[in-house]
Amino acid sequence: MQRPTYTHRNTPQASGNVYHPSSHPSSIFSFPTPTSYSAPPQPTQNMLPFATGSASELFKCVVKKPNVVQLEINGEMQSNTRDVSVQFLAELRVYTTVSRHRNICAFLGALENVGMVLEYIEGRTLWDVIKESTSSECKAELTREKKIDFHNQLLDGLTHLHSFGLSHGDLSLLNIQVTWSSDTIKLVDFGRSIASDSIFASPDDDLSAPSYATFIGSPPTPRPPPTSNGRRVEQIHPGTRPFSAPEVLRGECVDPLLADAYGFGMVLACLDLQRHVDVPPWEQRKDKLPKGLLESLDVFKNRCEKYLLRWGERARLQKEDYINPNTAEGIGMEDVAMKD
């Protein structure tokens, strides 16, 4: 039987009353009132059911719920409660702000007292794709055309996210899923996402202090906002090595969208070389790259030169940087000539 085809459409999320939850993870999905965490219109319109009946369609999904851990260390109880709250609220902000996009994991709503419901992605990580392409039993070569296709899909998803003033915050080979059926890129895990109009704090700053009374996830408070315009204060935490930008590692990030561009450049380098590129953190903090890294790239040399610069010189991600796979526009033409 022929599988039905679905046409992708960008649909805005449902609007609703803004919900101000408690900062404790167990209270995030307790809904005393209708919230903005409800499902968007027609949440399954771009998904294929895995089974159908006379009166129903069945879809696979992922339920992501907070997991609070407490440990006794040196006689003191330590907990990840606050960090779990911040990450879930940051991820919910992305899913309830950004309109639906084929390269971003779909949000299907939230379950009361449980967690958020996300699209189930039939696929593997981009890191798995790279490993498969270099294995002795490789069945699908990672061609130059396929690398360009992945570049374009990643660029499309990230620039869509950035157009809403939100960063990914933890871009890595493990937070990029690739579907089995069509090699469609899906961005996942937005727990480190940051709004570009926030006030940025170091991970070492204490946001429970009065001057940081309005950090993400805090309940409504009569205390004055940290600045005259009442902007939210958010900490920028390092993500996965080696994809964290040097300024993030130094605790000096002032533009999370540019930090994403650095992570994108490192992903492209790994994709180009078809291996993991490691950079010692003490070297990366100094804006240093492994010796000969850029010179060893065949496909994305020009791109990575723009994205792996110091933050003040680094290029932003733009849809105009799409690479035409037929003309290889945007790639170092000398490299293309060598290949041809």
N, C-alpha and C positions, 0 to 999 in steps of 0.2 A: 504494500500500500504506500502510495506517495505521501511523504510528510508535508504538512501544510507549510506555507511560507508566510513569514510575518514581516511587515514593513516597519522599520524603525521611525519613530516620531519623537521629537523633543517635547515633552509635556511638562508644564510647570507643576510643582508640588502643590498639595492642598494647603490652603491658608487656614489658620485657626488661631485661637487664643494662645498667646505666649504663656508657656508654663514655666514657673520658677521653682524647680525642685529643691529639695534639701541637698546639701553637699554630700550626704552619705549615699553610697551606691544602692543600698536596699530601698531607698526612697525614690530613685530616679524614675522607675516605672510604676509607681503608685499614683493613680490618676484620680484625684478628687474632682477634677473638672475636665471637660473636653480639652485636648491639647493639640499642639502643632505636630505631635508625633504620630498622628493618624496616617493611614495609608494614603498615598497620592491617588489621583483619579486613574482608574483602570490600571492597577499596579502590575498586572500580569500580561499587558497587551503585547509586550515584546518577548514573551517567554513561551516555550513549547511545553505542553503538558506531557508527562510521561505515561499517562493513561487517561482514558475517557470512559464515561458511562452514559447511560441514557439521560441522566439529569445532572451530571457533574463532570468537571475536569480536575485532574490531580496534578499538582506541581510539587517538585522538590524545592526545599528552602533550607536556610540556615537560621537557627535561633542563637543569637549571641547574647549572653547574659553576664552580668558582673560576677567576678570571682574574687572575693576578698580573702586574703591570706594573712594570718597573724603568726609571728614567730617570736620566740624569746631569745634575745641576743644579749649576752653579758648581763643577765638578770633583768633586762628591760623588755617589755612587749613592743614589738615593732609591727606595723601594719601598712599595707598598700592601699588603704581605704581612700585616701584623698586622691592618689594618682589614678586609681580606677575610676573615680567619679569624673575627674578632669578629662580622661580619655574618652569615656562614654559620651559625655556631654559635647566634646569636640566632634566626635563622629556623628552624633545626632544632628549637630548644627550643619554639617556638610550635607547629610541626606535630606534634611528638611529645608535647605536653602537652594541647593543646586538643582536645576531642572534635569530631567532624565537624559542620559547620554549612553550611547552604545559601548563606550570604553570606560564606563564607571559602573561598578557593581550596583544593581538595582535595590532600592529600599522598598520593602513591602509593608511597612508599618511597625507597630510595637504591640507586644502582649502585656497586658496588665500584670504587674508583680512578677514578670519573667524577664523580658529583654526585647531587643530589636529583632525584626525578621528581615533577612536579606536573601537575595537571589542565590540559588545554589549553582555554582559554576562547574560545569563538567569540563575539567581541564587540569592543568598543572602550572607550576610557577615558571616564570621566564628563566630562572636558574636551572630548572629541570630541562627546559628546552635546550639550553646551551650545553648542558652535560650530555644529553642524548645525541646532539649533533656531532660530538667528538668521540663518542663511544665506538668500539669496534663493531658493534651490531647496529650501527646507525642506519635507519630506514628513511629518514627525511633530512636531507642535507640543508643546512642553514645557508641558503644562497644569498648573494648580494641583494637580489630583488626582495627576498623575504626580510632581510635586515632593514631595508628601506621601508617596507610595509610596516614593520614593527615601529620604526622611528615615527612614521606618519601617524599611526594610531595613538602612540604615547603622546605625541605632541598635541593631537586633537583633544584627547581626554584632559591633559594637564592645562591647556589654554582655556578649555571650557570651565574647569574648576577655578582657574585664576580670574576669569571674567567676573566671578562673583566675589572677588576679593579674599579668597581663601586659598591657603597653601595645602599641599599634601603633608609635608612635615616629616615623612619617613619613607621617602621613595627608595626602593631597593629592588633587587632581583626577586626577593621573596614576597614583596607586596604588589607584584604584577602577575596576574593570572592570564593564561593563554588557553582558550577553549580548544577541545579536541576537534570539534566538527569543522570549524572555519578559521582557526588561528586568530580569533578575535581577542584583542588585548582588553583586560578588565583591571582597572585600578581598585585596590581594596585597602582596608585598614587605615582609617583617617583619624586615629586616636591622637596623633601628634599635630593635627591640623591647627593652623593659626590664622586669625583674621589680620589682613594687612593694615587695617586702620586701628589696631590695638596699640597699647603701650607695652613694650617688650621688657621683660624682666629676666634676669639670670636664673638658671636652675637653683642657684645657691640662695636666692633671696627668699625671705619668709613672707609669703603672701597672706598669712594670717594676721600680720601686723596691721594696725589701723590705716596706714597709708596705702595698703593694698586691699581695701575692703570690698572691691567690686570685681575680683578675679572671676574667671569663668567657673560657673557651677555654684557660686555662693548664693544663698537665699536672699530675698529682698531685705534691705537694711536701711534704716534712717540715717546712717552715717554718711557724711559727704563723700562724693566721688573723688578719685585721686587727682583729677585735674578739673579745670573749669568747664570743659566740654563733656565730662563724665565718660571718657573712653574707658573701655575694659582693659585691665592689666592681665597679660598672659605670659607665662614662662615658655621659653623656647628650649626644648630638651634635645640633645643629640639623638639622632636616629641610628640606623645601622651603618657600621663601617663597611666600606670606605666612602659611603654616599653622603655623609653629613658634611656640609660646607665648613671650611676652616673657621669662618667667623662664628658659626654655631658652636664648634668645639671650644672656641676661646670665650664663649659667653658674651659675644659682642654683636650679635645679629641685629640688624635694623631693618631688614627687608626679607621676610620669609619667602616671597615669590622668587627672589634671586637665589635664595638657598635651594629652592626646588630646581632651579636651572642648573646648579652645580651637580645635584644628585642625578639629574637627567643626563648631564655630560658623562658622569661616571658609568651610568647604565649603558650609554652608547659605547663607551670604551670597552666594557665587558662584552657587549654584543658583537662588536667589531672583531675583537681578538678571540671570541668564543671561549673565554675563561674568566675566572674571578681575578680582579685586579686589587691587590692589597696595598694599602699605604699606611705605614706606621703613624699612629695618631699624633705623636710628637713632631713628625715631619709635616703632617697635613695641617696642623695648627699654624705652621709657618708658610702656608700656601705653596708647599712644595709637592711636586708630582714625582712618581718613579722615573728614574733617568731613562730617556728614550721612549717614554710612553706615547706621546703624540706622534713621533716619527714612525712608530710601528703600526699606526692605524692606516688601513687601506680605504675604508668607506667613509668614516665620519671624522677624518682628521680636521677639516675646516670647522665642522660643528663643535667638536670638543675644544678646539682652540678658543672659541668664543665663550663656552660655558664654564670652562675650568680656570678662568682668570680670577684675580682678586675681585671681591664683591663690587668695588667701585668702578671696575672696568668691564665687568661681566655683562653679557647680553641677556636680555629677558627672553622668555619663550613667547613666540608669536606664531599665529597661524600662517603668516606669510612665509615661514621657514619650511613649509611643506616641501618635500622633495618629489619632483615628478619622476616616477620610476622609468618613464620612457626616455627622457632626456638626461636623467641623472643630474638635473639642475640643483645646485647647492652642494654637490659633492666636489671634492678636489678633482678637476678634470684630468690632471696629470695622472691620477690614480686610475681613473676610468680608462684612459688611453693605454696604460700599462696592461690592464686586464684584457682589453680588446685586441 
